[in-house]
């Protein structure tokens, strides 16, 4: 192993001192040392020590374990939970220089979790307790002879198909009662000056992007089923900010592990392998985006052009799409050799390159394919007289994958308890699923 726990404590104290001097403000971090087998388990359950059981997590565990044993896939150097205090995992097999890098990296992540606005509603103080209570309740439903594992897994399967069809702007979903109160006090007039009267009896009063929330409120469900839906829904809201800030979060953590480890003045024994590992972490990926690389380079550029204070402003106020749109410059696009491509008739075509004419198109294309922009937006539009739930896909030029859409509609029927139809556009033609 080549290190003792006491060594980690010494280096952690040094990291804390340097990070504090730079103005970082993070949750306390509890480090847990584990072997590679346990790390695979933590990965499979999103790092949560108290997550509910489901076959999909076992499948992820087995696939990762086999790939690791075959040498096809490595394991993450770090894994940290957005909680207060944060929980971070260190693999026992890691050499000391890598543990130092990881601890500095985790300080950056925890600072980001605590201060970025997208995480303001994740309730980091209570997340471990919430997940523990959810795990306990789901296990009780599994053991209930009137419910059982098959029904529980069927509902969780359906919820997982919808888990990211939630509100993505950080706002709280309004219940039907809250919307009725709002519309009662709202006065709108038509083009002829006549008062518009709203039908306040039938939901939804406006398109609802939180499908699980709508079903939980309006479907005729047994209490256990509604509870399972709310458990998965709560988890979706917890993880959504991590999807929305992957580039920023990894870039911020990489910027700070690099800065802090530089200030630690590591000996050659640690510094040279540290640089080698840092370069491996942030290396560009041919044909794709490495969020560590892109985020690190952009934060470095912000520091050089505007100073460190602007880095903190970006860290607090942005998500990936806004971050890239505001701070990815023509010079960076050129330096990083960024280009946009598309698949046409079984061939890949380069559409734009980062020259004077094309770099803005490259940036625009990137903003349309990162974070939650890559997830389709589907909203509840109405409930028909026969109880059919009508969904509508907000088409943005990208067609849905029909096989996946068909299965998702079937899963939605499982939750709704009645027929479900989805309106979309396929190859420029209206389509109903």
C-alpha positions in Angstrom: 0.0 0.0 0.0 2.9 2.4 0.8 1.0 4.7 3.1 -0.8 4.8 6.4 -4.0 6.5 7.5 -1.9 9.0 9.5 -0.2 10.0 6.2 -3.6 10.8 4.7 -4.5 13.0 7.7 -1.2 14.9 7.4 -1.8 15.7 3.7 -5.5 16.4 4.3 -4.6 19.1 6.8 -2.2 20.7 4.3 -4.8 20.6 1.5 -7.4 22.2 3.8 -5.1 25.0 4.7 -4.3 25.8 1.1 -7.9 25.5 -0.1 -9.1 27.8 2.7 -6.5 30.4 1.8 -7.9 30.5 -1.7 -11.5 31.0 -0.4 -12.9 27.6 -1.1 -15.9 26.8 1.1 -16.9 23.1 1.2 -18.8 20.6 3.3 -16.7 18.6 5.8 -15.5 15.5 4.0 -15.5 12.0 5.6 -13.1 9.7 3.7 -13.7 6.0 3.6 -10.9 3.6 2.4 -12.2 0.6 0.5 -10.9 -2.1 -1.8 -11.6 -2.3 -5.5 -14.6 -4.7 -5.0 -16.3 -2.3 -2.7 -15.6 0.6 -5.0 -17.5 -1.2 -7.8 -20.4 -1.6 -5.4 -20.3 2.1 -4.5 -20.2 3.0 -8.2 -23.2 0.8 -9.0 -25.3 2.5 -6.3 -24.2 6.1 -7.3 -21.9 6.2 -4.2 -24.9 6.0 -1.9 -24.3 3.7 1.2 -28.1 3.5 1.8 -29.6 3.1 -1.7 -32.6 0.9 -2.3 -32.0 -2.4 -4.1 -32.9 -3.0 -7.7 -31.8 -5.5 -10.3 -30.4 -2.8 -12.6 -27.7 -1.9 -10.0 -26.7 -5.5 -9.7 -26.4 -5.7 -13.5 -24.1 -2.6 -13.5 -22.0 -4.1 -10.7 -21.5 -7.4 -12.6 -20.7 -5.7 -15.9 -18.2 -3.4 -14.3 -16.6 -6.2 -12.2 -16.1 -8.4 -15.3 -14.8 -5.5 -17.4 -12.3 -4.6 -14.6 -11.1 -8.2 -14.2 -10.6 -8.5 -18.0 -8.6 -5.3 -18.0 -11.1 -3.6 -20.4 -12.3 -1.0 -17.9 -10.6 0.8 -15.0 -12.2 2.3 -11.9 -12.7 5.9 -11.1 -9.9 7.6 -9.2 -12.5 9.3 -6.9 -16.1 9.0 -5.9 -17.7 11.7 -3.7 -21.3 12.2 -2.6 -23.2 15.5 -2.5 -24.1 15.4 1.2 -23.3 17.3 4.3 -20.9 16.1 5.4 -19.6 14.8 2.0 -18.6 11.1 1.8 -15.6 10.3 -0.4 -14.1 6.9 -1.2 -10.4 6.2 -1.5 -9.3 2.9 -3.0 -6.8 1.1 -0.8 -4.8 0.1 -3.8 -4.0 3.7 -4.8 -0.5 5.0 -4.2 0.0 8.0 -1.9 0.4 10.6 -4.6 -2.9 9.5 -6.1 -4.7 9.8 -2.7 -3.3 13.3 -2.4 -4.7 14.2 -5.8 -8.0 12.7 -5.0 -8.4 14.5 -1.7 -7.7 17.8 -3.4 -10.1 16.9 -6.2 -12.8 16.1 -3.7 -12.4 19.4 -1.9 -13.2 21.1 -5.3 -16.2 18.9 -5.8 -17.6 19.5 -2.3 -17.1 23.3 -2.7 -19.0 23.0 -6.0 -21.9 21.0 -4.4 -22.2 23.6 -1.6 -22.1 26.7 -3.7 -23.4 26.1 -7.2 -27.0 27.3 -7.5 -28.2 24.2 -9.3 -27.6 22.2 -6.1 -29.5 24.6 -3.8 -32.6 22.3 -3.6 -30.8 18.9 -3.2 -31.0 19.1 0.6 -27.5 17.8 1.2 -28.0 17.8 5.0 -30.7 15.2 4.8 -29.9 13.1 1.7 -28.3 10.1 3.5 -31.2 9.9 5.9 -33.8 10.2 3.1 -32.2 7.5 1.1 -31.9 5.2 4.1 -35.6 5.7 5.0 -36.5 5.1 1.3 -34.5 1.9 1.2 -36.3 0.7 4.4 -39.7 1.5 3.0 -39.1 -0.2 -0.3 -37.8 -3.3 1.5 -41.0 -3.3 3.6 -43.1 -3.3 0.4 -41.0 -6.1 -1.1 -41.7 -8.2 2.1 -45.4 -7.3 2.2 -47.4 -10.4 1.0 -50.0 -8.0 -0.6 -47.3 -6.2 -2.7 -44.2 -8.3 -3.2 -41.0 -7.9 -5.1 -42.5 -8.3 -8.6 -44.9 -5.4 -8.2 -42.3 -3.2 -6.6 -39.7 -3.9 -9.3 -42.3 -3.3 -12.0 -43.0 0.2 -10.6 -39.3 1.0 -10.1 -38.6 -0.1 -13.7 -41.4 2.2 -14.9 -40.1 5.1 -12.8 -36.5 4.6 -14.0 -37.8 5.1 -17.6 -39.2 8.5 -16.6 -36.7 9.5 -14.0 -35.3 12.5 -15.8 -38.6 13.9 -17.0 -38.6 16.4 -14.2 -38.4 20.2 -14.0 -34.9 21.2 -14.9 -34.8 24.9 -13.9 -34.6 24.4 -10.2 -38.2 25.4 -9.6 -40.7 23.5 -7.5 -43.6 21.8 -9.2 -46.9 23.5 -8.5 -49.8 21.3 -7.4 -53.2 21.6 -9.1 -54.5 23.4 -6.0 -51.7 26.0 -6.2 -52.3 26.5 -9.9 -56.1 27.0 -9.3 -55.3 29.7 -6.8 -53.0 31.3 -9.3 -55.4 31.3 -12.2 -58.3 32.5 -10.0 -56.4 35.7 -9.4 -55.3 36.0 -13.0 -57.1 38.2 -15.4 -56.5 37.8 -19.1 -58.4 39.4 -22.0 -58.8 38.2 -25.6 -58.2 40.4 -28.7 -61.7 41.9 -28.4 -61.2 42.9 -24.7 -63.4 40.1 -23.3 -62.3 38.5 -20.1 -60.9 34.9 -20.6 -62.4 32.4 -18.3 -60.2 29.4 -17.3 -61.6 25.9 -16.8 -60.1 25.2 -13.4 -61.6 21.8 -12.8 -59.5 19.5 -15.0 -55.7 19.2 -14.7 -53.3 20.0 -16.1 -54.0 23.8 -16.2 -50.7 24.1 -18.0 -48.3 21.6 -19.5 -46.5 19.7 -16.7 -42.9 18.7 -17.2 -42.8 16.6 -14.0 -44.5 13.5 -15.3 -43.9 11.4 -12.1 -45.1 14.3 -10.0 -48.3 14.6 -12.1 -49.0 10.9 -11.9 -48.4 10.9 -8.2 -50.9 13.7 -7.6 -53.6 12.7 -10.1 -53.5 8.9 -10.7 -55.6 6.5 -8.6 -52.8 4.7 -6.8 -52.4 2.6 -3.7 -50.3 4.3 -1.1 -47.2 2.1 -1.5 -47.1 2.7 -5.3 -47.4 6.5 -4.8 -44.6 6.3 -2.3 -42.3 4.4 -4.6 -42.9 6.9 -7.4 -42.1 9.8 -5.0 -38.9 8.0 -3.9 -37.6 7.7 -7.4 -38.8 11.2 -8.2 -36.9 12.7 -5.2 -33.8 10.9 -6.4 -34.2 12.2 -9.9 -34.3 15.8 -8.5 -31.2 15.0 -6.4 -29.1 13.8 -9.4 -30.3 16.2 -12.1 -27.9 19.0 -11.1 -25.0 16.6 -11.6 -26.1 16.0 -15.1 -26.5 19.7 -15.7 -23.0 20.6 -14.4 -20.8 17.7 -15.3 -18.3 19.8 -17.3 -18.2 22.6 -14.7 -18.0 20.2 -11.7 -15.2 18.1 -13.0 -13.4 21.1 -14.4 -13.6 22.9 -11.1 -12.4 19.9 -9.2 -9.6 19.4 -11.7 -8.5 23.0 -11.5 -8.3 22.9 -7.8 -6.5 19.5 -7.5 -3.9 20.9 -9.9 -3.6 24.3 -8.1 -3.5 22.8 -4.6 -1.0 20.0 -5.5 1.2 22.6 -7.1 1.2 24.7 -3.9 1.9 21.6 -1.8 5.4 21.5 -3.4 5.4 17.7 -3.7 8.7 15.9 -3.8 9.8 14.5 -7.2 8.7 11.1 -5.8 5.1 12.3 -5.8 5.2 15.3 -8.2 6.2 13.5 -11.3 3.6 10.7 -11.1 1.1 13.3 -10.0 1.7 15.3 -13.2 1.5 12.1 -15.3 -1.9 11.2 -13.7 -3.2 14.7 -14.0 -2.4 14.8 -17.7 -4.2 11.4 -18.1 -7.3 12.7 -16.3 -7.6 15.8 -18.4 -6.4 14.5 -21.8 -8.8 15.3 -24.7 -10.8 12.4 -26.0 -10.6 11.8 -29.8 -14.1 12.2 -31.3 -15.8 13.2 -28.1 -15.7 15.5 -25.1 -13.8 14.8 -21.9 -15.6 17.0 -19.3 -12.5 17.0 -17.1 -10.5 18.5 -20.0 -13.0 21.0 -21.3 -13.9 22.3 -17.8 -10.3 22.6 -16.7 -9.2 24.5 -19.8 -12.2 26.9 -19.6 -11.6 27.7 -15.9 -7.9 28.2 -16.6 -8.8 30.6 -19.4 -11.3 32.5 -17.2 -8.5 32.9 -14.5 -6.1 34.2 -17.1 -8.5 36.7 -18.7 -10.6 37.9 -15.8 -9.0 36.7 -12.6 -9.8 34.1 -9.9 -12.9 36.1 -8.7 -14.7 35.5 -12.0 -14.0 31.7 -11.6 -15.9 31.8 -8.3 -18.7 33.8 -10.0 -19.0 31.2 -12.7 -18.9 28.3 -10.2 -21.8 29.8 -8.3 -24.1 30.9 -11.0 -23.8 28.7 -14.1 -24.7 25.3 -15.4 -22.8 23.6 -18.3 -24.9 25.1 -21.1 -24.6 28.7 -19.8 -20.9 28.1 -18.9 -20.0 27.0 -22.4 -22.1 29.6 -24.1 -20.5 32.4 -22.0 -16.9 31.3 -21.7 -16.0 29.1 -24.6 -14.2 31.5 -27.0 -13.1 31.3 -30.6 -9.5 31.0 -29.4 -10.4 28.1 -27.1 -12.4 26.4 -29.9 -9.4 26.7 -32.2 -6.9 25.6 -29.5 -9.0 22.5 -28.7 -9.6 21.6 -32.3 -13.4 21.4 -31.7 -15.7 20.6 -34.6 -19.3 19.5 -35.0 -20.4 16.4 -36.9 -23.5 14.5 -37.8 -24.5 11.1 -39.1 -26.0 11.1 -42.7 -26.9 8.0 -44.6 -24.6 5.7 -42.5 -21.7 8.1 -42.8 -20.3 10.6 -40.4 -20.0 14.2 -41.8 -18.0 17.1 -40.3 -20.5 20.0 -40.4 -18.4 22.8 -38.9 -14.9 23.5 -37.8 -13.6 26.1 -35.4 -12.5 28.8 -37.8 -13.7 32.4 -37.9 -16.9 31.4 -39.6 -17.7 28.1 -37.9 -16.8 28.3 -34.3 -20.1 29.8 -33.1 -21.9 27.0 -34.8 -19.6 24.5 -33.1 -20.3 26.0 -29.8 -24.1 26.1 -30.4 -24.0 22.4 -31.4 -22.1 21.6 -28.3 -24.7 23.4 -26.1 -27.4 21.3 -27.8 -25.7 18.0 -26.9 -24.4 18.4 -23.4 -25.9 18.3 -19.9 -29.7 18.0 -19.9 -30.0 19.4 -23.5 -29.4 15.8 -24.7 -32.6 14.7 -22.8 -35.9 15.0 -24.6 -38.5 17.4 -23.0 -41.9 15.6 -22.7 -44.8 17.2 -20.8 -48.3 16.2 -19.7 -50.7 18.0 -22.0 -54.2 16.7 -21.0 -56.3 14.0 -19.6 -59.0 12.9 -22.1 -62.6 12.1 -21.1 -61.8 8.3 -21.1 -58.9 8.8 -18.7 -56.2 8.6 -21.4 -53.1 10.6 -20.4 -51.8 12.7 -23.3 -48.1 13.6 -23.4 -46.4 15.9 -25.9 -42.7 15.9 -26.9 -41.2 19.3 -27.5 -39.5 18.5 -30.7 -36.2 20.4 -31.2 -35.2 18.9 -34.6 -34.1 15.6 -33.1 -36.5 12.7 -33.4 -37.1 10.3 -30.6 -35.8 6.7 -30.8 -39.1 4.9 -31.5 -38.2 1.6 -29.8 -37.2 3.5 -26.6 -40.3 5.8 -26.8 -42.6 2.8 -27.3 -41.3 1.1 -24.1 -41.4 4.4 -22.2 -45.0 4.9 -23.0 -45.7 1.3 -21.8 -43.9 2.1 -18.6 -46.0 5.2 -18.2 -49.2 3.2 -18.6 -48.0 1.0 -15.7 -47.8 4.1 -13.4 -50.9 5.9 -14.7 -53.1 2.8 -14.7 -54.8 3.8 -18.0 -54.0 4.4 -21.6 -51.2 6.8 -22.5 -50.4 8.4 -25.8 -47.4 10.5 -26.8 -47.4 13.1 -29.6 -44.2 13.8 -31.4 -42.7 14.5 -34.8 -40.8 11.8 -36.8 -39.1 12.7 -40.0 -41.0 16.0 -40.1 -44.4 14.3 -39.8 -46.8 14.3 -36.8 -46.6 11.0 -35.0 -48.6 9.4 -32.2 -47.2 6.6 -30.0 
